[in-house]
Amino acid sequence: MASTACFVIVSKNDIPIYEAEVGSAPKKEDLAYHHQFILHAALDVVQDLAWTTNAMFLRSVDRFNDLVVSVYVTAGHTRFMLLHDSRSEDGIKSFFQEVHELYIKIFLNPLYLPGSRIASSHFDTKVRALARKYLYIRGIY
Amino acid sequence: MDPLRSYLGRLLLEDVTPVVMVLTTPLAEAACRKSGLSFVDMLSPFSLFKKIDVPVRTASDQPYRLQQFKIRMVYASDVRKQDCEVADARIKLVVSEANEKALPDLLSDPPQLKDVLNKPEAELCPLWIKKFNRELIRTLSFSDHETFDHPVACLLVVSSKDKEPISKFADLFNANQLPPLLNEGIMDPQILKHYLVLHEQQDGPQEIAVNILAEMRTTLGLNDCKLLSINSSTQADGSDADNSWSTYKAHGLHNHEGTCFLNMDDLNEIKDFMQDFASNHIIPYMEQKIRVLNQQVATTRKGFRNQIKNLWWRKRDDVPEAANGPMYTFTSIESQIRVLSDYAFMLRDYELALSNYRLLSTDYKLDKAWKRFAGVQEMSGLCYFMLDQSRKDAEYCMENAFTTYLRIGSSGQRNATRCGLWWAEMLKTRGQHREASTVYFRISNEEPSLHSAVLLEQAACCYLLSSPRMLRKYGFHLILAGNSYYLSDQVYINSSTAVTF
């Protein structure tokens, strides 16, 4: 079952520090940067929404055609953004929470400079495994 | 903000106005062409009245005074649906003209973001985009499910040089030349008729014309016949009319060849004629029709008993089924109520219009005539807007109309676009720019690439104008628009300010 999903972590300075295409649908040529554009545009909405509530999980904040953007904001104003076609909310919430834990572990590393790109391949593997588990995506990873 | 002074209000006051169908003999037309204008062009600048000051009494007993009024003069041959290709070509022309004008600006450096942000609202949405919107809306003129484009009156024009002018009038009004709206029974062929004799001063003294006029008055009615003299000037360059000529030129009275025989007296005569035509003929006729139809509606529909009768025993016999839903001729009560509401709308009695539109929407819903239902919902939304009441109802109506038009498939697509454009303007007037952008975005999905590109650009502007400013959305939509422009082969490098975030 092909599905689209794109996961991005944006730091508080609005710089993406991690991105992963976790969907199993093949990437179309003419829409090469479509996902990044959509997520970037959604930041406008998140900017205002984040201060109206003290929950971390902001559910779906924006739509584009049939794609939905769901966002999770951490205490340090780092945003986890997921672009996906409509899916169950609980799975996404658990996904975000687990990725948050992995993210904290990265931060605990004294050699990691906060705000820089997360280059750890271990982190990458784990995130993709979580995506497979919580977002019910069948992929070939 | 007073709806009448908002952009949408003014647009409606100019576009949703009574249509006068014009039928001219070839000689009359030739006389006008000597001054480089067609008959319609000659009269059009005088068709907008800023201070007509006519008392109007519709269904209620309270008269109110109408100040601003406009009538649209259209040749009978133009009173039909435009071909798709012709319409699209016209729209494309608007865009390419704007293209050429903008080219020198675009070849210089792209503007900085802060300059764009500081521009006033009017500049952000350039004039050509507004023109584009109007052209897009105009492609839908003269449809059969809406009556505000159906001619209210017919102006028949002969020249004093025509032999046997009375029979010419009969010839002009014969079935072959009349638009399909009248022939196919969609519109009541009994419309107000007004007869005009054009006399050129250069041809000789006025006695011939006056005689013709007297003859007309005896056969056709004392009040319905008029004489108009044109081409009185002996000089070919219009220098007799110099002073006022420039103001009339501003209204669009421009002659192409450069020779013009009209002088000040002529222009004043034309002005007086139009004033008289509108205030003493068209408006009273519309008032009368409203009163008559209102009476009919009150007896057949209003009142508890009638409503129950309508709900339970809705006769299907006089509504023949056609391929795309029930066909309504002008004799059916629904079409008459629609005429009543549209006339009331054009005479600015929005409450009467609204109550009748609501009556119609339940009828059409029961009959499952979706296109007409959507049309009526659209108009109700506009009425709520003009009355400045109940924003939620207005939006609900427009949303309803929009989704219904989309649901009926390809025939409703352009209608959906028009509905969306009006809806977006409504939202912009109320400061809800963010919602307006989503509407523009929804319509852009329905139209081919060039149109969708312009609509996306408008969506982008709205994001910029929304508070809080949404710069990223603005940039994103500009890029989508640019992509669409590229796909439609228009070399229009919309100013994608390299947004530095």
Interface residues (C-beta under 8 A of the other chain):
Chain A: D14 F37 I38 H40 A41 L43 D44 V45 Q47 D48 N65
Chain B: N445 Y463 P468 M470 L471 R472 K473 G475 F476 I479 F501
